[in-house]
Amino acid sequence: MIQTIYGPMEEKHLAKGKKTGSFENENEITTWVEYWIEGVLVHRSVDIKLKKGIDIASALQGFK
Amino acid sequence: MANEQSFCVAALVDMMNGKHALGASVIRAGTTKDDYYGALYYTSASRGRTDTVYNTTGEVVHASYTAGGNILTTATAPNSSGNTAFWTPSASLVFTTLTAADFNCLLIYNFTSATKLALSVHTFGNQSVTAGNFTLSMPVNDATTGLIRFSVPV
């Protein structure tokens, strides 16, 4: 079941309007999945994989 | 080997574990680690290095989101390698059945502390989620990519 703005729906009923995508830069890898019904976005989930966190030494160099 | 002026790498880990108090500290109820939460903020918010405590200004507001965010899983204690101490939550932070638009920021703060002390601010690409899951997967927990890293310059 997929949660939607109309409540839970079976994925087979949403497959026609399924869209997926991804984005990557130096900070993250992001993937998303969307389900559309008659032009209405009814579900969008996002997964962000962080590549790296914060190095305090590097952050402090910003004050120099 | 000659004497070397340096902050001690082990002290970085000890500071992460609350074992140093160079100024006035707090009375702790025990030796257990604190609980940390992650809260989401709109792209228009102004979270950053000057934050001192958890702040609701600019935080995501929606019936599907609980103010203050979600607890982080912190099963792995701080560690060090080489000249770097590091710490990373041990599991992804997941917000389920969330609806929120135009957010790009996570504030991690100490939920155990009385004032909800701010720890760090992390940004990512602007996001919108509709009745879906928002999952923030953590980087590899090591000296190169760990979420929080303290390094001693050499």
Backbone of each chain as ProteinMPNN parsed JSONL, in Angstrom:
{"seq_chain_A": "MIQTIYGPMEEKHLAKGKKTGSFENENEITTWVEYWIEGVLVHRSVDIKLKKGIDIASALQGFK", "coords_chain_A": {"N_chain_A": [[0.829, -1.196, 0.0], [0.417, 2.237, -0.727], [0.858, 5.328, 0.731], [-1.199, 8.123, 0.18], [-2.458, 11.397, -0.711], [-5.082, 10.909, -0.69], [-5.41, 8.883, 1.011], [-4.405, 5.47, 1.889], [-3.392, 3.575, -0.954], [-3.457, 0.907, -3.344], [-0.471, -0.104, -4.939], [-0.611, -0.984, -7.554], [-2.652, 0.395, -8.647], [-1.618, 2.822, -8.918], [0.538, 2.745, -10.504], [0.59, 3.613, -13.155], [0.931, 6.35, -13.041], [3.477, 6.746, -12.033], [6.546, 8.246, -11.203], [10.055, 8.545, -11.17], [13.217, 9.699, -9.917], [16.558, 11.078, -9.681], [19.306, 12.704, -8.028], [22.55, 14.003, -7.76], [25.249, 15.392, -6.0], [28.255, 16.854, -4.607], [27.649, 16.632, -1.974], [25.475, 14.948, -1.453], [23.358, 12.123, -2.359], [20.406, 11.924, -3.91], [17.248, 10.457, -4.176], [13.98, 10.07, -5.529], [10.487, 9.297, -5.494], [7.453, 9.613, -7.179], [3.877, 9.703, -7.322], [1.252, 10.192, -9.496], [-2.078, 11.202, -10.088], [-4.265, 11.811, -12.531], [-3.036, 14.317, -13.09], [-2.599, 15.283, -10.559], [-0.421, 15.458, -7.87], [-0.067, 12.904, -5.742], [1.515, 11.553, -4.025], [4.759, 11.792, -2.732], [7.899, 10.697, -2.081], [11.121, 11.002, -0.578], [14.55, 10.2, -0.554], [17.501, 10.879, 0.945], [20.88, 10.472, 0.75], [23.427, 11.27, 2.68], [26.691, 12.292, 1.881], [28.848, 13.171, 3.332], [29.696, 14.593, 6.537], [30.126, 17.236, 8.887], [33.218, 18.782, 9.253], [34.774, 19.978, 11.936], [37.171, 21.399, 12.143], [37.539, 22.309, 9.528], [35.263, 23.845, 9.332], [35.787, 25.872, 11.151], [37.806, 27.21, 9.881], [36.523, 28.87, 8.249], [36.13, 31.172, 9.672], [38.442, 32.581, 9.566]], "CA_chain_A": [[0.0, 0.0, 0.0], [1.129, 3.502, -0.809], [0.129, 6.452, 1.32], [-1.437, 9.23, -0.742], [-3.283, 12.445, -0.107], [-6.425, 10.359, -0.602], [-5.341, 7.72, 1.879], [-3.621, 4.36, 1.333], [-3.863, 3.007, -2.216], [-2.611, -0.175, -3.832], [0.51, 0.418, -5.902], [-1.003, -1.334, -8.929], [-3.568, 1.435, -9.115], [-0.844, 4.067, -9.035], [1.729, 2.503, -11.335], [0.512, 4.394, -14.393], [1.398, 7.721, -12.81], [4.694, 6.713, -11.214], [7.745, 8.902, -11.727], [11.199, 8.468, -10.262], [14.34, 10.519, -10.336], [17.69, 11.126, -8.758], [20.164, 13.87, -8.109], [23.788, 13.786, -7.005], [26.313, 16.397, -5.993], [29.348, 16.47, -3.699], [27.135, 16.515, -0.614], [24.376, 14.005, -1.271], [22.695, 11.41, -3.442], [18.983, 12.014, -3.6], [16.325, 9.763, -5.064], [12.59, 10.316, -5.159], [9.423, 8.621, -6.24], [6.192, 10.356, -7.169], [2.704, 9.089, -7.941], [0.315, 11.208, -9.966], [-3.388, 10.765, -10.568], [-4.944, 12.85, -13.315], [-2.377, 15.597, -12.94], [-2.455, 15.665, -9.15], [0.618, 14.738, -7.14], [-0.731, 12.313, -4.569], [2.538, 10.997, -3.132], [6.167, 12.027, -3.098], [8.864, 10.318, -1.056], [12.486, 11.403, -0.891], [15.619, 9.557, 0.221], [18.765, 11.593, 0.77], [22.046, 9.823, 1.325], [24.49, 12.258, 2.881], [28.016, 11.741, 1.59], [29.806, 13.56, 4.375], [29.16, 15.496, 7.538], [30.825, 18.494, 9.143], [34.539, 18.741, 9.877], [34.821, 21.206, 12.735], [38.381, 22.153, 11.798], [37.267, 22.997, 8.269], [34.242, 24.856, 9.582], [36.413, 27.003, 11.841], [38.627, 27.954, 8.94], [35.672, 29.878, 7.652], [36.178, 32.393, 10.481], [39.724, 33.263, 9.395]], "C_chain_A": [[0.87, 1.256, 0.0], [0.26, 4.594, -0.167], [-0.023, 7.561, 0.273], [-2.27, 10.294, -0.02], [-4.733, 12.007, 0.009], [-6.497, 9.16, 0.342], [-4.55, 6.61, 1.214], [-4.247, 3.823, 0.051], [-2.915, 1.893, -2.635], [-1.726, 0.341, -4.958], [0.086, 0.133, -7.341], [-1.956, -0.293, -9.516], [-2.86, 2.766, -9.35], [0.286, 3.964, -10.049], [1.743, 3.361, -12.597], [1.083, 5.796, -14.223], [2.661, 7.795, -11.983], [5.842, 7.403, -11.932], [8.85, 8.772, -10.684], [12.324, 9.35, -10.795], [15.443, 10.503, -9.308], [18.525, 12.368, -9.025], [21.411, 13.572, -7.289], [24.688, 15.002, -7.125], [27.356, 15.964, -4.97], [28.857, 16.185, -2.289], [26.163, 15.367, -0.41], [24.045, 13.247, -2.546], [21.22, 11.348, -3.072], [18.173, 11.248, -4.642], [14.897, 10.057, -4.609], [11.664, 9.498, -6.034], [8.143, 9.422, -6.075], [5.087, 9.5, -7.786], [1.71, 10.204, -8.257], [-0.988, 10.543, -10.398], [-4.062, 11.952, -11.241], [-4.372, 14.238, -13.034], [-2.178, 16.076, -11.515], [-1.37, 14.804, -8.503], [0.014, 14.212, -5.844], [0.269, 11.724, -3.583], [3.912, 11.386, -3.647], [7.026, 11.663, -1.899], [10.269, 10.649, -1.537], [13.455, 10.66, 0.033], [16.913, 10.284, -0.09], [19.871, 10.826, 1.49], [23.145, 10.882, 1.442], [25.845, 11.606, 2.641], [29.019, 12.045, 2.688], [29.139, 14.534, 5.331], [29.999, 16.755, 7.654], [32.162, 18.209, 9.809], [34.714, 20.052, 10.619], [36.051, 22.036, 12.396], [38.162, 22.941, 10.508], [36.259, 24.116, 8.472], [34.855, 26.093, 10.228], [37.271, 27.827, 10.907], [37.82, 29.045, 8.246], [35.681, 31.192, 8.407], [37.457, 33.183, 10.243], [39.573, 34.438, 8.442]], "O_chain_A": [[1.916, 1.311, 0.647], [-0.916, 4.747, -0.496], [0.931, 7.887, -0.434], [-2.716, 10.108, 1.112], [-5.526, 12.636, 0.71], [-7.535, 8.507, 0.449], [-4.069, 6.781, 0.093], [-5.461, 3.637, -0.033], [-1.725, 1.926, -2.324], [-2.162, 1.113, -5.813], [0.385, 0.914, -8.245], [-2.045, -0.131, -10.733], [-3.43, 3.705, -9.904], [0.911, 4.962, -10.407], [2.807, 3.783, -13.05], [1.653, 6.358, -15.158], [2.901, 8.792, -11.302], [6.078, 7.173, -13.118], [8.609, 8.877, -9.481], [12.362, 9.694, -11.976], [15.281, 9.982, -8.205], [18.457, 12.984, -10.088], [21.323, 12.95, -6.23], [24.865, 15.565, -8.206], [27.337, 14.82, -4.516], [29.566, 15.567, -1.495], [26.039, 14.86, 0.705], [24.395, 13.66, -3.652], [20.847, 10.786, -2.042], [18.399, 11.385, -5.844], [14.652, 10.268, -3.421], [12.005, 9.075, -7.139], [7.797, 9.853, -4.975], [5.342, 8.677, -8.665], [1.378, 11.034, -7.41], [-0.989, 9.466, -10.994], [-4.382, 12.956, -10.605], [-5.103, 15.195, -12.778], [-1.644, 17.163, -11.292], [-1.404, 13.576, -8.584], [-0.368, 14.983, -4.964], [-0.08, 11.43, -2.44], [4.186, 11.318, -4.845], [6.894, 12.254, -0.827], [10.571, 10.588, -2.729], [13.212, 10.515, 1.231], [17.369, 10.308, -1.233], [19.789, 10.572, 2.691], [23.713, 11.326, 0.444], [26.115, 10.51, 3.132], [29.934, 11.261, 2.94], [28.162, 15.204, 4.993], [30.515, 17.274, 6.664], [32.232, 17.487, 10.804], [34.794, 21.115, 10.003], [35.972, 23.264, 12.368], [38.554, 24.104, 10.411], [36.369, 25.189, 7.878], [34.49, 27.222, 9.898], [37.444, 29.026, 11.124], [38.373, 30.014, 7.726], [35.288, 32.223, 7.86], [37.557, 34.334, 10.669], [40.546, 35.14, 8.168]]}, "seq_chain_B": "MANEQSFCVAALVDMMNGKHALGASVIRAGTTKDDYYGALYYTSASRGRTDTVYNTTGEVVHASYTAGGNILTTATAPNSSGNTAFWTPSASLVFTTLTAADFNCLLIYNFTSATKLALSVHTFGNQSVTAGNFTLSMPVNDATTGLIRFSVPV", "coords_chain_B": {"N_chain_B": [[61.615, 11.468, 19.442], [60.433, 14.698, 19.572], [58.921, 16.995, 21.936], [55.527, 17.906, 21.385], [53.356, 20.49, 20.697], [49.997, 20.363, 21.081], [46.466, 19.897, 20.813], [44.864, 17.125, 22.311], [44.005, 14.16, 20.654], [42.518, 12.155, 21.853], [41.187, 13.628, 23.729], [39.337, 14.943, 22.205], [37.45, 12.989, 21.648], [36.733, 12.479, 24.275], [35.56, 14.909, 24.936], [33.365, 14.831, 23.277], [32.027, 12.912, 24.637], [31.347, 14.185, 26.922], [33.2, 14.448, 29.039], [34.956, 16.411, 29.764], [35.024, 19.578, 31.352], [35.584, 22.586, 30.939], [34.537, 24.946, 31.615], [31.776, 26.161, 33.603], [29.609, 23.491, 34.168], [26.927, 21.118, 33.861], [24.737, 19.475, 36.18], [24.576, 16.107, 35.957], [22.253, 13.458, 35.536], [23.152, 10.906, 35.394], [25.382, 8.517, 33.898], [24.672, 7.926, 31.385], [24.318, 8.304, 27.828], [23.165, 11.267, 26.116], [19.941, 12.036, 24.653], [19.377, 12.686, 21.248], [17.775, 14.749, 18.885], [16.422, 15.293, 15.6], [15.406, 18.042, 13.766], [13.358, 19.473, 11.204], [13.715, 22.138, 8.835], [12.409, 24.928, 7.013], [13.502, 26.11, 3.797], [13.628, 28.816, 3.807], [14.336, 29.485, 6.378], [16.675, 30.49, 8.987], [18.724, 28.96, 10.134], [21.854, 27.987, 11.641], [25.384, 28.47, 12.31], [25.24, 30.178, 14.492], [23.229, 29.313, 16.097], [21.999, 28.379, 19.289], [20.227, 26.895, 20.803], [17.508, 24.54, 20.332], [15.037, 25.727, 18.122], [11.908, 26.952, 17.21], [11.433, 28.653, 15.16], [10.977, 28.928, 11.788], [10.785, 26.225, 11.524], [9.478, 23.237, 10.066], [6.007, 23.129, 9.614], [3.193, 21.285, 9.945], [0.378, 19.094, 9.992], [1.26, 16.527, 9.752], [3.741, 16.472, 10.811], [5.676, 16.412, 13.708], [6.405, 18.928, 15.957], [9.741, 19.652, 16.804], [10.778, 17.389, 15.801], [12.267, 14.168, 15.092], [13.63, 11.454, 17.057], [17.085, 10.611, 17.06], [18.9, 7.677, 16.202], [21.421, 6.452, 18.133], [23.447, 4.427, 18.478], [26.102, 3.944, 18.202], [29.061, 4.822, 19.697], [31.103, 7.854, 19.989], [34.23, 7.933, 18.213], [37.706, 7.624, 17.257], [40.175, 8.234, 14.728], [43.389, 8.352, 13.542], [44.037, 11.72, 13.424], [41.535, 12.586, 13.967], [38.419, 12.86, 15.553], [35.226, 11.349, 15.552], [31.677, 11.104, 14.974], [28.57, 9.618, 14.273], [25.102, 9.316, 13.74], [23.569, 6.11, 14.15], [21.666, 5.086, 12.489], [19.388, 5.702, 9.771], [17.52, 8.762, 9.604], [14.131, 8.982, 9.708], [11.168, 10.314, 8.486], [7.902, 9.595, 8.48], [5.067, 9.342, 6.297], [4.862, 12.075, 5.65], [4.069, 15.462, 4.918], [5.378, 18.18, 3.435], [6.745, 21.21, 2.237], [9.422, 22.719, 0.435], [11.824, 22.532, 2.152], [15.089, 22.336, 3.591], [16.887, 21.704, 5.558], [18.372, 20.391, 8.511], [18.32, 20.423, 11.947], [20.261, 19.274, 14.533], [19.841, 18.503, 17.871], [20.273, 18.555, 21.474], [18.176, 16.69, 23.163], [17.93, 15.884, 25.723], [19.087, 17.795, 27.353], [18.251, 20.594, 29.421], [17.71, 22.989, 28.133], [17.618, 22.292, 25.53], [19.979, 22.115, 23.853], [21.676, 23.206, 20.937], [23.341, 21.243, 18.476], [24.306, 20.759, 15.783], [23.978, 21.886, 12.376], [22.645, 20.82, 9.357], [22.549, 20.907, 5.888], [20.752, 20.309, 2.822], [19.709, 19.51, -0.544], [16.946, 21.484, -1.693], [13.734, 20.337, -0.729], [10.584, 18.704, -1.245], [7.893, 16.919, 0.11], [5.197, 14.709, -0.223], [2.665, 13.282, 1.442], [4.397, 11.209, 1.977], [7.478, 9.372, 2.617], [10.275, 10.796, 4.212], [13.579, 10.301, 4.092], [16.632, 10.468, 5.654], [19.656, 9.452, 5.082], [22.564, 8.471, 6.76], [26.04, 9.496, 6.526], [29.024, 7.484, 5.926], [30.445, 6.295, 8.886], [33.215, 7.457, 9.686], [36.584, 8.815, 9.871], [36.762, 10.421, 7.705], [34.28, 10.98, 6.542], [32.336, 11.052, 8.512], [29.44, 12.219, 10.372], [29.756, 14.236, 12.337], [32.797, 15.686, 12.875], [35.832, 16.171, 14.568], [38.925, 17.62, 14.235], [42.434, 17.508, 14.828], [44.764, 19.839, 13.973], [47.723, 19.209, 12.084]], "CA_chain_B": [[60.492, 12.353, 19.1], [60.404, 15.895, 20.414], [57.599, 17.379, 22.437], [54.676, 18.488, 20.363], [52.222, 21.249, 21.212], [48.803, 19.929, 20.35], [45.28, 19.377, 21.497], [44.966, 15.659, 22.269], [42.917, 13.527, 19.897], [41.653, 11.436, 22.791], [40.331, 14.616, 24.398], [38.22, 15.243, 21.313], [36.433, 11.965, 21.923], [36.253, 12.693, 25.643], [34.643, 16.052, 24.921], [32.106, 14.337, 22.702], [31.374, 12.098, 25.66], [31.031, 15.019, 28.081], [34.115, 14.158, 30.149], [35.694, 17.626, 30.115], [34.195, 20.756, 31.646], [36.532, 23.684, 31.121], [33.737, 25.999, 32.236], [30.682, 25.622, 34.41], [28.883, 22.452, 33.456], [25.592, 20.834, 34.4], [24.638, 18.262, 36.986], [23.981, 15.064, 35.133], [21.531, 12.463, 36.317], [23.844, 9.628, 35.328], [26.459, 8.452, 32.902], [24.144, 7.534, 30.08], [24.384, 9.319, 26.766], [21.975, 12.092, 25.934], [19.115, 11.792, 23.467], [19.467, 13.73, 20.235], [16.677, 14.809, 17.933], [16.634, 16.039, 14.369], [14.235, 18.82, 13.371], [13.425, 19.95, 9.823], [13.464, 23.579, 8.673], [12.163, 25.437, 5.669], [14.627, 26.736, 3.11], [13.615, 30.241, 4.156], [14.778, 29.684, 7.762], [18.041, 31.022, 9.14], [19.487, 28.132, 11.069], [23.264, 27.981, 11.289], [26.424, 28.383, 13.324], [24.943, 30.984, 15.68], [22.178, 28.686, 16.9], [22.42, 27.896, 20.604], [19.251, 25.904, 21.271], [16.411, 24.218, 19.401], [14.229, 26.912, 17.894], [10.793, 26.613, 16.33], [11.343, 29.618, 14.058], [11.351, 28.357, 10.504], [10.628, 24.768, 11.511], [8.35, 22.718, 9.286], [4.718, 23.1, 10.315], [2.142, 20.53, 9.246], [-0.23, 18.094, 10.863], [2.0, 15.266, 9.616], [5.075, 16.66, 11.384], [5.672, 16.766, 15.124], [7.401, 19.951, 16.277], [10.877, 19.076, 17.525], [11.364, 16.357, 14.948], [12.347, 12.767, 15.513], [14.835, 11.049, 17.774], [18.139, 9.956, 16.296], [19.442, 6.442, 16.75], [22.834, 6.738, 18.41], [23.979, 3.211, 19.101], [27.555, 3.896, 18.053], [29.713, 5.887, 20.465], [32.176, 8.554, 19.285], [35.469, 7.175, 18.055], [38.721, 8.437, 16.598], [41.134, 7.582, 13.837], [44.381, 9.356, 13.191], [43.914, 12.988, 14.147], [40.138, 13.008, 13.879], [37.352, 12.194, 16.297], [34.017, 11.398, 14.721], [30.429, 10.528, 15.482], [27.489, 9.604, 13.292], [23.945, 8.491, 14.139], [23.765, 4.753, 13.658], [20.586, 4.692, 11.579], [18.793, 6.807, 9.025], [16.437, 9.507, 10.241], [12.997, 8.804, 8.804], [9.886, 10.949, 8.789], [6.941, 8.819, 7.692], [3.792, 9.961, 5.898], [5.088, 13.508, 5.856], [3.794, 16.431, 3.867], [6.092, 19.429, 3.708], [7.302, 21.775, 1.012], [10.529, 23.681, 0.488], [12.692, 22.46, 3.327], [16.439, 21.908, 3.195], [17.769, 21.868, 6.717], [18.173, 19.559, 9.695], [19.022, 20.829, 13.176], [20.413, 18.23, 15.54], [19.945, 19.155, 19.184], [20.288, 17.677, 22.639], [16.823, 16.653, 23.721], [18.037, 15.637, 27.165], [19.451, 19.017, 28.055], [17.077, 21.374, 29.825], [17.44, 24.072, 27.179], [17.638, 21.724, 24.163], [21.174, 22.692, 23.238], [21.922, 22.904, 19.525], [24.602, 20.554, 18.19], [24.811, 20.999, 14.429], [22.999, 22.172, 11.33], [23.028, 20.145, 8.112], [21.696, 21.308, 4.774], [20.692, 19.42, 1.654], [18.942, 20.135, -1.604], [15.564, 21.833, -1.364], [12.879, 19.171, -0.885], [9.161, 18.684, -0.917], [7.392, 15.554, 0.29], [3.733, 14.703, -0.184], [2.135, 12.025, 1.994], [5.443, 10.217, 1.731], [8.548, 9.24, 3.597], [11.513, 11.532, 4.006], [14.644, 9.526, 4.729], [17.958, 11.071, 5.616], [20.62, 8.393, 5.372], [23.785, 9.062, 7.307], [27.285, 9.134, 5.836], [29.854, 6.456, 6.555], [30.953, 6.774, 10.164], [34.674, 7.356, 9.82], [37.284, 10.089, 10.037], [36.699, 11.182, 6.459], [32.924, 11.378, 6.157], [31.407, 11.025, 9.644], [28.54, 13.378, 10.399], [30.431, 15.258, 13.14], [34.218, 15.355, 12.972], [36.747, 17.134, 15.171], [40.276, 17.278, 13.805], [43.58, 18.23, 15.376], [45.676, 20.2, 12.884], [49.088, 18.674, 12.215]], "C_chain_B": [[60.461, 13.521, 20.07], [58.999, 16.149, 20.931], [56.81, 18.103, 21.347], [53.513, 19.233, 21.014], [50.984, 20.891, 20.412], [47.636, 19.696, 21.295], [45.314, 17.864, 21.318], [43.742, 15.05, 21.567], [41.952, 12.814, 20.846], [40.705, 12.399, 23.503], [39.153, 15.026, 23.52], [37.08, 14.258, 21.554], [35.85, 12.167, 23.312], [35.285, 13.873, 25.711], [33.304, 15.658, 24.322], [31.308, 13.538, 23.727], [31.11, 12.873, 26.949], [31.937, 14.812, 29.267], [35.002, 15.343, 30.531], [34.692, 18.744, 30.385], [35.142, 21.911, 31.956], [35.842, 24.925, 31.674], [32.653, 25.354, 33.071], [29.879, 24.628, 33.587], [27.497, 22.27, 34.063], [25.662, 19.584, 35.25], [23.906, 17.222, 36.163], [23.347, 13.997, 36.029], [22.238, 11.118, 36.338], [24.903, 9.672, 34.263], [25.964, 8.074, 31.516], [24.251, 8.678, 29.074], [23.076, 10.095, 26.696], [21.199, 11.636, 24.698], [19.242, 12.978, 22.514], [18.312, 13.6, 19.243], [17.106, 15.58, 16.687], [15.34, 16.726, 13.955], [14.451, 19.395, 11.976], [13.038, 21.42, 9.722], [13.279, 23.941, 7.209], [13.427, 26.095, 5.101], [14.733, 28.22, 3.472], [14.085, 30.517, 5.577], [16.233, 30.155, 7.789], [18.823, 30.252, 10.183], [20.962, 28.126, 10.646], [24.168, 28.022, 12.503], [26.114, 29.172, 14.594], [23.821, 30.405, 16.528], [22.754, 28.192, 18.226], [21.499, 26.804, 21.14], [18.262, 25.609, 20.149], [15.465, 25.409, 19.323], [13.12, 26.555, 16.907], [10.678, 27.565, 15.133], [11.841, 28.987, 12.759], [11.22, 26.851, 10.434], [9.399, 24.381, 10.696], [7.089, 22.67, 10.163], [3.709, 22.363, 9.437], [1.619, 19.478, 10.213], [0.536, 16.775, 10.839], [3.377, 15.319, 10.259], [4.945, 17.085, 12.846], [6.772, 17.776, 15.407], [8.501, 19.344, 17.151], [11.52, 17.939, 16.759], [11.37, 14.986, 15.577], [13.672, 12.469, 16.213], [15.818, 10.359, 16.827], [18.569, 8.671, 16.994], [20.947, 6.612, 16.912], [23.488, 5.562, 19.124], [25.497, 3.154, 19.072], [28.19, 5.09, 18.755], [30.753, 6.607, 19.611], [33.456, 7.726, 19.271], [36.5, 8.116, 17.438], [39.59, 7.564, 15.716], [42.118, 8.64, 13.386], [44.222, 10.584, 14.048], [42.472, 13.472, 14.243], [39.24, 12.165, 14.773], [36.073, 12.335, 15.486], [32.851, 10.701, 15.399], [29.366, 10.651, 14.405], [26.314, 8.819, 13.873], [24.023, 7.128, 13.458], [22.641, 4.256, 12.754], [20.07, 5.933, 10.862], [17.719, 7.491, 9.87], [15.265, 9.508, 9.268], [11.767, 9.523, 9.344], [8.855, 10.273, 7.884], [5.656, 9.602, 7.453], [3.827, 11.466, 6.175], [4.599, 14.296, 4.65], [4.454, 17.744, 4.257], [6.729, 19.9, 2.408], [8.453, 22.717, 1.326], [11.288, 23.671, 1.813], [14.05, 21.924, 2.879], [17.418, 21.859, 4.352], [17.361, 20.943, 7.852], [18.988, 20.144, 10.841], [19.074, 19.632, 14.102], [20.63, 18.92, 16.888], [19.807, 18.128, 20.299], [18.932, 17.742, 23.326], [16.856, 16.479, 25.231], [18.32, 16.914, 27.938], [18.22, 19.872, 28.319], [16.712, 22.43, 28.795], [17.429, 23.596, 25.738], [18.777, 22.324, 23.339], [21.352, 22.241, 21.795], [23.273, 22.22, 19.367], [25.132, 20.92, 16.809], [23.646, 21.248, 13.468], [23.512, 21.562, 10.029], [22.038, 20.541, 7.018], [21.79, 20.293, 3.638], [19.864, 20.135, 0.596], [17.501, 20.395, -1.191], [14.618, 20.673, -1.684], [11.425, 19.462, -0.602], [8.715, 17.228, -0.872], [5.88, 15.631, 0.431], [3.24, 13.332, 0.272], [3.135, 10.887, 1.824], [6.462, 10.156, 2.856], [9.72, 10.137, 3.213], [12.596, 10.826, 4.807], [15.969, 10.239, 4.546], [18.956, 10.001, 6.058], [21.959, 9.014, 5.739], [25.026, 8.64, 6.509], [28.02, 8.028, 6.582], [30.516, 7.04, 7.808], [32.456, 6.543, 10.273], [35.279, 8.761, 9.85], [37.195, 10.985, 8.8], [35.308, 11.737, 6.184], [31.938, 11.446, 7.315], [30.606, 12.315, 9.778], [29.144, 14.542, 11.194], [31.878, 14.829, 13.301], [34.998, 16.513, 13.596], [38.151, 16.701, 14.776], [41.312, 18.127, 14.533], [44.507, 18.566, 14.216], [47.065, 19.623, 13.129], [50.041, 19.518, 11.373]], "O_chain_B": [[60.465, 13.316, 21.284], [58.021, 15.593, 20.431], [57.369, 18.811, 20.509], [52.767, 18.651, 21.802], [50.939, 21.098, 19.2], [47.83, 19.335, 22.456], [45.75, 17.375, 20.276], [42.6, 15.397, 21.866], [40.735, 12.862, 20.669], [39.574, 12.045, 23.837], [38.099, 15.41, 24.026], [35.913, 14.638, 21.651], [34.642, 12.046, 23.517], [34.307, 13.837, 26.457], [32.248, 16.085, 24.788], [30.078, 13.497, 23.687], [30.698, 12.292, 27.952], [31.499, 14.98, 30.405], [35.724, 15.276, 31.526], [33.652, 18.839, 29.733], [35.455, 22.169, 33.119], [36.504, 25.849, 32.148], [32.622, 24.133, 33.225], [29.516, 24.903, 32.443], [26.967, 23.177, 34.704], [26.537, 18.738, 35.063], [22.772, 17.428, 35.73], [23.837, 13.687, 37.115], [21.96, 10.281, 37.197], [25.277, 10.742, 33.782], [26.755, 7.923, 30.585], [24.27, 9.854, 29.437], [22.03, 9.636, 27.154], [21.728, 10.949, 23.825], [19.217, 14.133, 22.939], [17.934, 12.505, 18.827], [18.023, 16.401, 16.722], [14.303, 16.078, 13.809], [15.568, 19.758, 11.606], [12.148, 21.889, 10.431], [13.888, 23.362, 6.31], [14.291, 26.566, 5.84], [15.82, 28.797, 3.44], [14.223, 31.681, 5.954], [16.915, 30.209, 6.765], [19.508, 30.842, 11.02], [21.283, 28.242, 9.463], [23.758, 27.648, 13.602], [26.66, 28.874, 15.656], [23.497, 30.959, 17.578], [23.86, 27.654, 18.273], [21.943, 25.898, 21.845], [18.19, 26.33, 19.154], [15.137, 26.021, 20.339], [13.378, 25.923, 15.883], [9.914, 27.308, 14.203], [12.994, 28.567, 12.662], [11.511, 26.252, 9.398], [8.41, 25.113, 10.65], [7.13, 22.221, 11.308], [3.419, 22.786, 8.318], [2.32, 19.037, 11.123], [0.469, 15.996, 11.789], [4.104, 14.325, 10.254], [4.194, 18.005, 13.172], [7.943, 17.515, 15.129], [8.226, 18.619, 18.107], [12.661, 17.563, 17.026], [10.584, 14.686, 16.476], [14.683, 13.135, 15.992], [15.425, 9.626, 15.92], [18.596, 8.595, 18.223], [21.658, 6.884, 15.945], [24.012, 5.697, 20.229], [26.109, 2.401, 19.829], [27.883, 6.239, 18.436], [31.237, 6.052, 18.624], [33.726, 6.938, 20.177], [36.194, 9.269, 17.134], [39.726, 6.356, 15.915], [41.724, 9.702, 12.905], [44.268, 10.498, 15.275], [42.222, 14.634, 14.564], [39.29, 10.936, 14.756], [35.873, 13.342, 14.808], [33.017, 9.842, 16.264], [29.277, 11.666, 13.713], [26.521, 7.749, 14.446], [24.49, 7.015, 12.325], [22.673, 3.111, 12.304], [20.293, 7.062, 11.298], [17.097, 6.872, 10.734], [15.39, 9.978, 8.137], [11.385, 9.358, 10.502], [8.936, 10.374, 6.66], [5.222, 10.403, 8.281], [2.953, 12.029, 6.833], [4.705, 13.845, 3.509], [4.125, 18.34, 5.283], [7.187, 19.099, 1.593], [8.456, 23.414, 2.341], [11.375, 24.689, 2.501], [14.147, 21.161, 1.917], [18.629, 21.958, 4.158], [16.177, 20.739, 8.121], [20.197, 20.337, 10.719], [18.041, 19.042, 14.419], [21.483, 19.797, 17.026], [19.311, 17.017, 20.111], [18.595, 18.727, 23.983], [15.926, 16.877, 25.932], [17.838, 17.087, 29.058], [17.269, 19.872, 27.537], [15.534, 22.733, 28.604], [17.253, 24.398, 24.82], [18.57, 22.941, 22.294], [21.202, 21.063, 21.47], [24.238, 22.575, 20.044], [26.28, 21.343, 16.677], [22.503, 20.869, 13.724], [24.665, 21.764, 9.648], [20.825, 20.505, 7.225], [22.755, 19.539, 3.515], [19.377, 21.242, 0.824], [16.91, 19.624, -0.435], [14.683, 20.093, -2.768], [11.086, 20.35, 0.18], [9.11, 16.416, -1.708], [5.351, 16.505, 1.116], [3.389, 12.342, -0.444], [2.756, 9.746, 1.56], [6.32, 10.802, 3.895], [10.102, 10.223, 2.046], [12.54, 10.761, 6.035], [16.37, 10.567, 3.43], [19.08, 9.691, 7.243], [22.419, 9.962, 5.102], [25.054, 7.571, 5.899], [27.68, 7.685, 7.715], [31.072, 8.138, 7.779], [32.909, 5.567, 10.871], [34.561, 9.761, 9.853], [37.519, 12.171, 8.859], [35.171, 12.838, 5.652], [30.798, 11.864, 7.115], [31.05, 13.378, 9.345], [29.054, 15.696, 10.775], [32.158, 13.74, 13.802], [34.845, 17.671, 13.206], [38.523, 15.542, 14.962], [41.091, 19.305, 14.813], [44.991, 17.659, 13.538], [47.522, 19.562, 14.27], [51.241, 19.245, 11.337]]}, "name": "protein", "num_of_chains": 2, "seq": "MIQTIYGPMEEKHLAKGKKTGSFENENEITTWVEYWIEGVLVHRSVDIKLKKGIDIASALQGFKMANEQSFCVAALVDMMNGKHALGASVIRAGTTKDDYYGALYYTSASRGRTDTVYNTTGEVVHASYTAGGNILTTATAPNSSGNTAFWTPSASLVFTTLTAADFNCLLIYNFTSATKLALSVHTFGNQSVTAGNFTLSMPVNDATTGLIRFSVPV"}
